[in-house]
Amino acid sequence: MKNDWILDVLTDLKAFAKANGLVALAEQLEDASLVAAAEIASDGEGSRVDAEPAKGTVGKDPSGVRTRL
């Protein structure tokens, strides 16, 4: 797939973070890798992160409080 390169970049960044004691960053990069892999696998057919949630789902308002949408 044409977007697989981003997984390699994230892997390299995660290795750098671990090697330099940036534990929280390494964990965030692992999460980013999972999101990227899922989006690449969906071939652009899935919902976008900033897409409006379905009515009746639980989400967070801008203050960070969980709320039913």
Order of alpha helices (4+ residues) and beta strands (2+ residues): alpha-alpha-beta-beta
